[in-house]
Each structure stands twice: as C-alpha cells, then as structure tokens.
C-alpha cells in the first residue's frame, strides 16, 4: 500500500529560510547535523527541481517535496 501525499505550510518571519532549517521546523530532522545524511537518503525537490544543498535559500512561494510531503513556504 502506497503512502498518500500530505501537504503543509510553513510561515517564515524572515526574507528566506535555509533548507536545513526548514527540515528542522517541519520535524523531519532533530538537529542540523542530521541534514547531510538526510539529504543523501531522501530525494528532495524544490519547485520541481532536485536539490541536495542544505544551505539552499527558500523564499515565500517556494514548494518543497520530500517523502511525498509537500511543504509550501509562506511569508508574513
């Protein structure tokens, strides 16, 4: 049985957030040190493009797909 897709929104209070910080906010990793191995084991797409850089800057309107979970970035 295939896992269904889920969706959530993360609101940021700064102009951007880095991919590693987003993964912590979303509860996908516990510490920043885990992001490197997480990225190597889990394909991530940012705006439908593959992404491996933990420091990738994400802005309001960006969409991140990880483990069949779509995260949308919203700003204030």
C-alpha positions as CSV (number, residue, x, y, z in Angstrom):
1,X,0.0,0.0,0.0
2,X,1.5,3.3,-1.1
3,X,1.6,6.2,1.3
4,X,-0.6,9.2,0.4
5,X,0.8,12.6,-0.2
6,X,0.4,15.2,2.5
7,X,0.7,19.0,2.5
8,X,1.6,21.7,5.0
9,X,2.6,25.3,5.1
10,X,5.5,26.8,7.0
11,X,5.3,30.5,7.7
12,X,8.6,32.3,7.9
13,X,9.2,35.7,9.5
14,X,12.4,36.4,7.6
15,X,13.1,37.0,3.9
16,X,14.2,33.4,3.5
17,X,15.0,30.1,5.3
18,X,17.7,27.6,4.5
19,X,16.7,24.1,3.6
20,X,18.3,22.6,6.7
21,X,16.4,24.9,9.0
22,X,13.2,24.1,7.2
23,X,13.7,20.4,7.7
24,X,14.1,21.0,11.4
25,X,11.0,23.2,11.5
26,X,9.0,20.5,9.7
27,X,10.1,17.9,12.2
28,X,11.9,15.8,9.6
29,X,15.3,16.0,11.4
30,X,16.1,16.8,15.0
31,X,19.4,18.6,14.7
32,X,21.2,20.5,12.0
33,X,23.9,17.9,11.9
34,X,21.5,15.3,10.6
35,X,20.7,17.2,7.4
36,X,23.6,15.9,5.3
37,X,22.7,12.3,5.8
38,X,19.0,13.1,5.4
39,X,19.6,14.7,2.1
40,X,21.7,11.8,0.8
41,X,19.0,9.3,1.8
42,X,15.9,11.3,0.8
43,X,15.3,12.8,-2.6
44,X,14.1,16.4,-2.3
45,X,12.7,18.7,-4.9
46,X,12.4,22.5,-4.6
47,X,10.0,23.9,-7.1
48,X,10.0,20.6,-9.0
49,X,13.8,20.6,-9.3
50,X,16.1,18.1,-7.5
51,X,18.0,19.8,-4.6
52,X,20.9,18.5,-2.5
53,X,22.3,21.7,-0.9
54,X,21.4,22.0,2.7
55,X,22.1,25.8,2.6
56,X,19.7,26.4,-0.3
57,X,17.7,29.6,0.4
58,X,14.0,29.1,0.3
59,X,11.6,32.1,-0.2
60,X,7.9,32.6,0.3
61,X,6.1,30.8,-2.6
62,X,8.7,28.0,-2.9
63,X,7.4,24.4,-2.7
64,X,9.4,21.6,-1.3
65,X,8.6,17.9,-1.9
66,X,10.2,15.4,0.5
67,X,9.0,11.9,1.3
68,X,5.7,12.5,-0.5
69,X,5.1,15.6,1.7
70,X,4.6,18.9,0.0
71,X,5.7,21.9,2.1
72,X,4.8,25.4,1.0
73,X,6.7,28.4,2.3
74,X,4.6,31.4,3.3
75,X,5.8,34.8,4.4
76,X,4.1,37.4,6.6
